[in-house]
Amino acid sequence: MNSFIDFLSEISLFGLSRLQLLGIYTAPGLSYASFHLFKEYRNRPSQFATDLLRALGKEKSIVDRVLNVLVYAIAIICVAIGWPLFGIWAIFESRKEAALEIERNKPDFDCAPEYLVIQVNPVDAEIASYVIDPLRTVPPLPFGHLNKAWGNFLADMTDDADEMWSFHIPKGSKTGKYQRECASEIRGFAKVRDGKILAEFITESD
């Protein structure tokens, strides 16, 4: 062992011995491993949980503890030597998680670009959807009982690039983030910007 250390010490690069270079190289990996060891230590079972396991006869045996130490030791060595690979893996995992988070946070609209029919003017849509009910069970407003929701839909169209399109989803079509099958036809209007659907107002659906 001493001869190996002497061998490393005798060879230099940029004024640093191989032993010093080895220390510099492994420092990031050791720091990373130390950070996770500290997290593991903080998340260790409480004294109450340890006493409870001991009382139930489920306390770790000496062999289990030794094996646990060996596993941590091997893991530290692997991280210290292969930390660049672990770093690349961590970057890919973080990007993958970020992409999944974006996908999870996407609004779940029934409408999709393939169901858009034609671009419409909001005024024309209101005129065509004005409700006249002789029995007065529905208020005389555009879209009747849905007028407030219609107003909220219009209020959300604040960008000059926003377009309003009518849409029609045939019965049995796959819709939404989870590709549910429509039990009936769905009609309505969608807020579209740069070909992307940002909001929808459903006027007909069972």
Secondary structure, 3 states (H helix, E strand, C coil): CHHHHHHHHHCEECCEEHHHHHHHHHHHHHHHHHHHHHHHHHCCCCHHHHHHHHHCCCCCCHHHHHHHHHHHHHHHHHHHHHHHHHHHHHHHHHHHHHHHHHHHHCCCCCCCHHHEEEECCHHHHHHHCECCCCCCCCCCCECHHHHHHHHHHHHCCCCCCCEEEEEEECCCCEECCCCEECCCCEEEEEEEECCEEEEEEEEECC
